[in-house]
Every structure is written in C-alpha cells, then in structure tokens.
Amino acid sequence: MSTSPHNYLLANTSPEAPKRFSALAELFDPGTVRHLDRCGVGRGWTCLEVGGGGGSIARWLGERVGPSGHVLVTDIDTRYLEPLNDAGIEVRRHNIVTDAPLEPIFQLVHTRLVLMHLPQRERALERMVAALEPGGWLVVEEYDTASMLPDPEVAAGEVFLKAHRAMLQFFDDGGVDRRYGRKLFARLRAHGLSDVRAEAQVFMFRGGSSGASLLKANLEQLRTPMIERNYISARAFDEDLARLDDSDFITPSGVMWSASGCRS
Ligand SMILES: C[S@@+](CC[C@H](N)C(=O)[O-])C[C@H]1O[C@@H](n2cnc3c(N)ncnc32)[C@H](O)[C@@H]1O
C-alpha cells in the first residue's frame, strides 16, 4: 500500500497524486486566492505554504510577493514542488509535526488539506502559529466530509457510492479527522489568534468533472488496501468507479472551510 512512513494515507509516491493535485488546484485555488488576497498579501511579503503538494498556491504566492518577497514551501515529499526552485521559491522537505520548528518570520502561513490527515494536527497547528511574526496571518483550509453526505432523496443521480463510504471509513480508521474543517474557527481562537473568521464552500460534483476526478484519484489510490482489508469487494469497487464517469451521477463535495486569524 502506498502510505508514507509519515502516516499520511494518500502518499505522493502514488501515480494518482498528479491527478489529485490538478483537480485540487482547479476546484479550490480560486477560493484560496480570494482568502489569501483578503489578508493583504502583496509585494515583499514573506510567506510559508505547508504541505504544498502540487505547488499551485506556492507558485501563485511567488508571483504575488515578487522578487523582493520570499516564499518557502514545505512538504514531506517535495517531488512535485522541485520545479518551483526555478521560480525563486524555496522548497524544503519538512515534516510540520516532527522536524525542527520553522523560524518565526512569516507574514503569512497557509495550508490546505493537510491538518485533517495528521493525527498530531494540534501540534502542527501550534507550529504554524509559532512560525508567524507578530501581526502575521494564518490561513487554514480543511474539508468536512462528515456533514454533507450524498442523499438520493434530493435527486435520483445523487448516490452514496459504496466505494465512497468505504473510503470515508478507511480514513476514520486511519486517524483522519474528517470534520476538522468544521472545527477550524474554534481551533484558531484556541491557539490565540485574533480577528478569526471562517467561511465554507460546497460544490455539486458531477460524473466526468474535475470533482469526480478528485474522488476517482483518491479512490483508485486506496483500491488495493480497501479491498485487501475487506472494506469493499473488488466488484463493487469497480462498478462504483465506472459511475464516476457517468454524467447522471452527482454528489456534493466535502465542505471546504477556509479560516484565517492574525497573531497579535
Ligand atoms: C491532500 S494533499 C494537499 C496538497 C495541497 N496543500 C493542496 O491543497 O493542493 C496533502 C499534502 O500534505 C503533505 N503532508 C502530509 N503530511 C505532512 C506533514 N506531516 N508535514 C508536511 N506536509 C505533509 C502531503 O505530502 C501532501 O502533499
């Protein structure tokens, strides 16, 4: 199974990772940029992106801060971030939980879809707050996949796939907090940030769309371990996967919470 030695269930070593990153960028970058903009990030800023994945937001930050600014992007697996070096962005292999804390010099720290995966997410959040300089902004974006489940009573095409249900169970059993997005507002306040705000976004994903391809990339990556561990049969899995290409299929996305707060 392609888990990493870091307990992260969707390791970047898997062939599905680039599909996941392009779907994430297409679906969520516009919302992320809106939230980053609202913090005032501009030329000359010093920014940190934690768990940068495919690097689309680090690249955007690099363009925004310009040559007088600085962007550091970290990940436990930087294979998709390395090309950003050519754009003047510092890429660092770094585990936010276990490696040395980052220097407290950042005017902006951003992370998306990282904390929910980490059993030690509170420690990671504390370290992100500690990396802010006074007056710096933290922007955290995480999913809640527990509150908005597919409901066939809403529309006939809205089906809660067995494979989707199995994946959610797999995440629960693997220590993912699938409601972490829902908790962000309170967690940012608990970590002492001021001016905390949070808002959320949900999409309806249709078969064949980039939302379906995000779901597909995650499911395909977990196919073998889920079948081996009897979360689902191979046949049921393959039938469900085929439905993700059917344009009649619809499912609500997870609820993507974006929360921000300022270190006083
Ligand atoms: C679901 S992906 C999200 C990628 C990107 N933030 C996005 O939203 O497009 C999670 C990323 O977090 C990274 N990651 C997982 N555990 C980490 C840790 N302990 N420290 C730093 N990065 C981590 C993974 O390698 C992966 O690239």
The ligand as a Tripos MOL2 file, in Angstrom:
@<TRIPOS>MOLECULE
LIG
   27    29     1     0     0
SMALL
NO_CHARGES

@<TRIPOS>ATOM
      1 C1         -4.1580   16.3200    0.2310 C.3       1 LIG1
      2 S1         -2.5490   16.9370   -0.1730 S.3       1 LIG1
      3 C2         -2.9040   18.6630   -0.3340 C.3       1 LIG1
      4 C3         -1.8590   19.3740   -1.1710 C.3       1 LIG1
      5 C4         -2.0640   20.8940   -1.2950 C.3       1 LIG1
      6 N1         -1.9840   21.5350    0.0120 N.3       1 LIG1
      7 C5         -3.3830   21.2010   -1.9510 C.2       1 LIG1
      8 O1         -4.3640   21.5240   -1.2580 O.co2     1 LIG1
      9 O2         -3.4590   21.1290   -3.1940 O.co2     1 LIG1
     10 C6         -1.6770   16.8820    1.3820 C.3       1 LIG1
     11 C7         -0.1880   17.2390    1.2550 C.3       1 LIG1
     12 O3          0.3510   17.3350    2.5800 O.3       1 LIG1
     13 C8          1.6010   16.6940    2.6230 C.3       1 LIG1
     14 N2          1.8500   16.2640    4.0110 N.ar      1 LIG1
     15 C9          1.3080   15.1880    4.6500 C.ar      1 LIG1
     16 N3          1.7690   15.1070    5.9020 N.ar      1 LIG1
     17 C10         2.6240   16.1600    6.0800 C.ar      1 LIG1
     18 C11         3.4250   16.6120    7.1660 C.ar      1 LIG1
     19 N4          3.4440   15.9480    8.3230 N.pl3     1 LIG1
     20 N5          4.1760   17.7350    7.0030 N.ar      1 LIG1
     21 C12         4.1680   18.4060    5.8080 C.ar      1 LIG1
     22 N6          3.4270   18.0080    4.7390 N.ar      1 LIG1
     23 C13         2.6660   16.9040    4.8690 C.ar      1 LIG1
     24 C14         1.4510   15.5430    1.6390 C.3       1 LIG1
     25 O4          2.6890   15.0150    1.2150 O.3       1 LIG1
     26 C15         0.6460   16.1830    0.5250 C.3       1 LIG1
     27 O5          1.4760   16.7880   -0.4340 O.3       1 LIG1
@<TRIPOS>BOND
     1     1     2 1
     2     2     3 1
     3     2    10 1
     4     3     4 1
     5     4     5 1
     6     5     6 1
     7     5     7 1
     8     7     8 2
     9     7     9 1
    10    10    11 1
    11    11    12 1
    12    11    26 1
    13    12    13 1
    14    13    14 1
    15    13    24 1
    16    14    15 ar
    17    14    23 ar
    18    15    16 ar
    19    16    17 ar
    20    17    18 ar
    21    17    23 ar
    22    18    19 1
    23    18    20 ar
    24    20    21 ar
    25    21    22 ar
    26    22    23 ar
    27    24    25 1
    28    24    26 1
    29    26    27 1
@<TRIPOS>SUBSTRUCTURE
     1 LIG1         1 GROUP 0 **** ****
